[in-house]
């Protein structure tokens, strides 16, 4: 997969081999993300309820090549993902929040098919993949003192300050307890990406860009070691189950672009065995004599 991405990157940065008119652009963008986790463990856990938040995706760079009807782009961006959850007591009330913050450096490679392709405006459907490296990762828990329902399998590892009663567990107030750190997440993630992209030309050199993208993580973001602990009921606030992260991304940016016109090649013919170009005569017959023949 990495070798394929490298080959496609080389193709993106070698436009000289293309024989048609194309447009190159280089720009910066920023945006926001909102994450949804397909987490079987949390979905089956009565202590948590999903919450949807918007997170800022600080900065990104993008290089694009656009041809007649299609194009491709390569970027580098810093994104923030992770879904937060409410903490729910045994009565169904909200008593706290579980925060998840994952920050990745991502290199997305996208291919574009132009749906609308005008001189000043275009809309494209895009698809591709993004290779991501985890910069930081953390899940924390903050809640007021409350009664929660814990699975019976974790009762042996309850802290001394947790009091088990007949209908739940009395938990003291918790402030920013770290449930998972960076070491509990995988260092790399591969996202599948699909969505829409548009360009609005402000002048002959500048354009505004917009993106609406859906990113799906192919791997469970948690480390194998942490997943083993979860499956063995060695974690207080996680139940066994698969997890995949999906986040929606909205970007806005500005780019400088350059349209490169196709140059018609002059066809030349060479004599066999000679490096000199063949130039046809102006007339198919011998040129008229301009002087008398000498006797």
N, C-alpha and C positions, 0 to 999 in steps of 0.2 A: 504493500500500500504506500509506504513512504517513497519507494523508488518510483512508483507511478506518479506521485505528487511532484517529485523533483523533475521528471520528464515534462510534465505539463507546465511547470513553472518556467522551464527553459523555453518552451514554445511560446509562452506569454511574452517573454522578454526578447524574442527574436523575430520582430515583424518584417524584417527585410526580405524574408523568403516569400511573402505574400504578394500576389500580382494584382490585387484589386485595391481600390481606395479604402482607407481605413482611418479611424480616429483613435488617437491616444489621449488618455487623460490621467492626471495625477492629482489626488486631493486628500483632504482631511475631513473627518466626520466625528460626530458624537451622537449620543442617543440614550435610550433607556431600555430596560428589560423587565419582564415579568415572568416568573418561573412557576411551573406546575410539576410536582413530583408524582410519578406513578410508584408509590411506596406501599407495598402490600402490608408491611409491618405496621406503619402508622394508620393505614386505612382500617385495620382491624383493632386498633388500640383505642379504647374509650377515653383515654386521658387527653387525646389531642383532636383538634378540628382544624381543617385547612384554612389558611388566610392568604389573600393575594395582595402582594405589595409591588410597587414599582421601584426599581433600582437604577441608578445612573451608570451608564456604560461610558467611562470617561473619554477615551480618545481612540481614534483609529486612522490608519493610512490605507489608501486604495490606489491601485494602478489598473487601468482598464484598456482593453483593445476592443473596438467595435467595427464590424464589417457590415455589409449589406444584408440585413436580416438576422444576424447573430453576433455574439461577442463573448468575451471572457474577462474575468477580473481576478486579481490576486491582492490580498490585503494583509494587514497586521493590526490587531486591535486588543485592547484591554477591556474585558467585560466582567460584570458582576452578576452572579446567579445565586440561586438557592431560595427555596420556599419556606416561609415562616408558618407557624401553627399556633393556634390558641391552646392554652392548657385548660382542661375541663374537669371540674370536680364531680363527685358522685351524684350531685343534684342537677348536673347539666349546665352549671354556671361557668363563666369565663373567669379564671383566677390568675392568669399569667400568660406568658408568651414564650415560645421556643423559636429562636432565631437561627437561621442558616445563612451563612455568607461564604460563597466560593468565588474567588477571583482568578480568572484565567487570562493568559496571553494566547490568543488564537490566531492562526494563519488560515483564513478561508480561501478556497479556490472555487470560483463559481463560473458556470457557463450560462449564457443569456440567449434567449430567443426573443427578438423584438416583435411585440404585438402591435405597437404604434411606433412608426419611425418617420418623424417629420424633421425638417431642417432645424427647428428650434425646440422640439419636444419629442421625447420618446418614452415608451413604457415597455418593460421587458419582464418576462417570467424567468426566474433564475433557479438554479439547482446546483448542488455540489456538496463539498465536505470541508470541515474545518478541523485541523489538528491543534489541540489545546494543551498547554502546560499550566499546571496549578501553581499560582503564585502564593496564595494564602487560602486557608480554609478553616472554618470554625462553626460549631453549633453550640449555642448557649441556652440556658434555662433561667428565667426570672419569674417568680410567682410569690403570691402571698401565702400565708399558712392556710392549708386546706386539706380536705379529705379526698384522696384519689384511689382509683381502683387499679391495683397492681396484679399482674398474673401470678398465680400461686408458685410458679417455678422460680421466681426471683426472691421469694420471701427469705431464703437462707442468706442472701447477700444484702438485706436491708441494713442501712446504717443504724447505729444505736439511737440516734435522734428521731428515727421513724417509729411510730407506734402503731402496731397492727391491732385493729378492732374488728368486730364481727362483720361490718359491711364495707370495709376498705382499710386504707392506711392513712394515718394522720401525719402529714408532712409539714415540717416547719417552714418558715419563710426562706426563700432562696433568692439570692441576688447574683445574677450573671455567672451561674455555675457552668463550667465548660464540660459539655457532654462529648464532643469530638473535637480534636485538634487537627492540624495539617497532616500529622503522621497517620491519621485514621482515614485519609482519602488517597485515592490513586493520584500519581503525579501527572499522568497523561489521560486525556479523554479525546474521543473522536466524535464529532457532531455531524450528523446529516443536516443539510440546510436546504430550504426551499422557500420561495416567496416571490415578491414583486420588487422591481427597481425602476426608478424614473429619473430622467435628466431634464432640466429646464435651463436652456441657454440664456444667459444674461447679456452676453456680447459674443464677439467672434473668438474669445479666449476663455471666458469664465462661464461656469454653469453651477447650478444648485442641484444636489442629488438627494433623493429620498429612497429609503428602503423599508420594506415590511417583510421580516424574515421569521421563519419558524425553525428552531434548532432542536434536534433530538439527539441526546447522548446514547451512544450504542452500548456503553458499558456502565455497570453499577459504579457510581463515583466513590464508593467506600472501598477501603483497602481489604484485601483478602483476609488479613489477620483480624480486622475488626468484624468482618462478616462471620468469621468462625466464633468470635466471642458472642455475637448476637445469637447465633444458632445454638450455642451452649447455654443460653440464658445467663450470661455473665455481665450483661449491661442492664441497668435499672430502667432506662427510658427508651429502649428499642426492642421490638419483637421481631422474630424471624420473618423474612419475606424479601422478595426482590425489589430493587429500586432502579428507576430510570428517570432522568431529569429532562424536561422539555421546557424551553423558554422562548417567548416571543420577543423579538427585537425590532425596535423602530429607530432608524438612523436619519440624520439630516447632516449634509455636508456641503462643502464648496470645493470645486476642482478647476484646474486649468487644463484646457484641452487643445489639441492640435490636429487638424485634418490633413492627412497626407494623400495627395492625388496620385492616381496610377499613372505611370510613365510608359508610353508605348515604346516597345523595343524595336529598333531598326533592324530588319532582317538583312543579313549579309551572307554572301556565298564565298567560299574559299576554294582555291585551286587545290586539287588533290596533291598532298605532299608538300604544300606550301602554307606558310603562316600568314601570307599576305591576303588581304580581303580582295575579292573579285568585284571589280567595278564594271558594269556593262557599258558598251560603247553607246554614244549618243545616237548614231545611225547604224542600221543593220548592214549597210553597204560601206565600201571604202570611202574615205573622205575625198572630196573633189580636189584635183591637183591645182595648186596655187601658182606654180611656175612652169616655164617650159622645160622640157627635158634637155639636158646637155648632150651635145653630139660628141 
